């Protein structure tokens, strides 16, 4: 004997599909003569609608992560009003409610369950409304309405009504900052924006003027552009080396627009695989600002990259619905890595270069970072900036101040210059080979 205990039946079946688990459960119950009335999702349909599942028809709609929540809220209102019989949502799992925080509101919409509505409640015929967290193995939530074959039109009307109510519930997300990511599909969650303003960043005024011109297309000049048939959708690409303020510029514009606009920050993984879904949501939550950081990770030059799916999806998303009030604000450290098709006019109407700051600008940036720092008031920022040399970014200046404070607890003029001379504020890879 090896001394190893055989796994229990439950443990052995844990990774199997629910249909397999239910079949084995029923066989075991039949063998011992103890069949129970455990209800699967299919059993619930047959018990409530009085027909085998094969004789029913189903209307369905795929949902985004936000759609899953808003449809759940619309569904919850129907459940509260009619108090229907509740059953499982996914396979034989019990009915499930979720939890989401939107601003100061704590919501608990259903996330996976079925509800039987009698004739005369939602439609002249009985039906089952089902909200599913996943469809097969795709991970995409779905709303389904089941009816007898002859009542399909009633099912279609009910599902359209629920989707319409859910669109109204999207006002909970409209005007907020959202983070878009990918996890078996598009996931969008309410997020917070850093509290930054134009005073927090030192860049040439011409940069702000060019950005403001593009913002006007979706704000003050929106009606005029629409009337003239010139389109309101705009794209702005910020180009420059790391640390020069591209991200902060995007954050400033996001802070200025959020409330009147929905702001969607898209991470690189979502940009590569679910960008079409992001822009589809943007059209329903508009007007919208979409922020795409590190665009070169999403739409690299097709000549140097085998996978062109992300590029194709990006081009299609940028070309769709030119009248939609959407402003795309993207950035890249390497414009030469981008595919030429991705940056043509009408996809990106302005390409703005953000370079390294001049000596005077570097001194102003240093002044910003020294505010409130012990010893900062006595520093001659112009004198220190004269020691910076070329190709120093705002991020480098911030690190000079941080390293100086970490070393001595204050930021004296002598300490700052010593940090600059050390060169350690710019991380560098070591030279040589390691075995």
Buried (B, 14 or more C-beta within 10 A) or exposed (E): EEEEEEEEEEEEBEEEEBEEBBEBBBEEEEEEEEEEEEBBBBBBBBEBBEBEBEEBBBBBBBBBBBBBBBBBBBBBBBBEEEEBEBBBBBBBBEBBEBEBEEEEEEBEBBBBBBBBBBEEBBBEBBBBBBBBBBBEEEEBBBBBBBBBEEBBEBBBBBBEBBBEBBBEBBEBBBBBBBBBBBEEBBBBBBEEBEEBEBEBBBBBEEBBEBBEBBBBBBBEBBEEBBEEEEBBBBBBBBBBBEBBBBBBBBBBBBBBBBEEBBBBBBBBBBBBBBBBBBBBBBBBBBBBBBBBBBBBBBBBBBEEEEEEEBBBBBBEBBEBBBEBBBBBBBBBBBBEBBBEBBBEEEBBBBBBEBBBBEBEBBBBBBBBBBEEBEBBEEBEBBEBBBBBEEEBBBBBBBBBBBBBBEEBEEBBBEBBBBBBEEEEBBEEEEEEEEE
